[in-house]
Amino acid sequence: MGRLRDFYVHHRLLVRALLLTLAWEVAAQFIGYIAASTLPPSNDVGAFLLRHPAFQRENYPLFETMWARWDGVWYVLIGSHGYDPHVSILNAFFPAFPGLIHLVGGMLGGNDLLAGILINRLLLFPTVGIFTQIVREESGDDAAERAPFFFLLVPTAVFFLAVYTETLFVLACLACFLAMRHQNWWLAGVCGAIATATRLPGIVLVGAIIVEGAASRKPWLALGVAAFSLIGLAAYAIYLNALYGDPLAFQHAYNFGWGDRHFTLNIVAAPLQDMQLLVKNWPWQGGPIFWTVNYLLALVVDCVLLLVMWRSLRWSYRVFVMGNMLLPLLSGTLFSYNRYSLVLFPFLLVACRWTASRPTLRAAVLLTIGCVSILNIIFFTASYWVG
């Protein structure tokens, strides 16, 4: 008992963060199951794993399938069947997460869906723990006390639990920044490589590593680490070239869906197009218009936060935030932008610091984002699009 007490005293914030994460996972599972079992399902075929031809003979229970909607179906499909023999929509999904699904699924007797769920459930613990530790080191214990609440209650936090890449990707990014903070540069490179093998926005970490290296007066070491972090992307490109003769198949895959995505340097094209759509369709009605407003609102909020918090962000955070805001705009559409902004954790770091001595503001912020987060859990698990 004495050793346990000493451990708790020295790691109280970490233990608290892990317990809060567990409580949130249990609560989200309960809320989601009630929503999925009581609300009428949507007509969106892509939201249902068991309607995909590859899984129609499976007998997965509802408390599992409710976490595999839309992209989650594709990740489970890649984990269980691999990529198609020709370039397809599947190649837009990077291999790290479905690779984990395949490995863990083999340990679970071939239940790749359960594997995808358990991977994110388990990875969320170190993700919240590392976020809390960064807040503690940058802003003190008072700010770190509430750090798990800010992280777990962000509006689109449902994707931390769903069979999506957000948990693995954010974990790799957070671990990269913590490693750099402790001057463990090659660990930062490994984390960067995991990020670039998980999602294309992992390349933003390359810039952040270079900037952090310059700030630490280790520019040449940082350049080497940044180059190393591209191994994940390079390995996927080499694989695609060997399989299809097309190392950029992950980009060309967007020709098969997702809101007419295409590369463009005109970063204002998508916002202007959506604003014109809203003007043309006033008064607004229907789901597509609602989500157009949602995507635009998420972009506006991120821009405002970047301006307001600019002086409170270190340069590596600025590069990370701006890069992750810019990449979706290069696709010519704001489709799912609210989900993409989930990775902008530097905003949460500043929010924890700013609200540490402002309990009324903190309560108002957490109540607002928490309500939206719960609604998104309800809608997502009930098969209604949330981003």
Helices and strands as residue ranges (DSSP letters): H 2-10, H 12-38, G 45-47, G 49-51, G 53-55, H 62-65, H 71-81, G 89-92, H 96-107, H 112-139, H 141-145, H 147-152, H 158-161, H 166-181, H 185-198, G 200-203, H 204-215, H 219-229, H 231-244, H 249-252, G 253-256, H 269-280, H 287-309, G 310-312, H 315-329, H 337-340, G 341-343, H 345-355, H 359-381
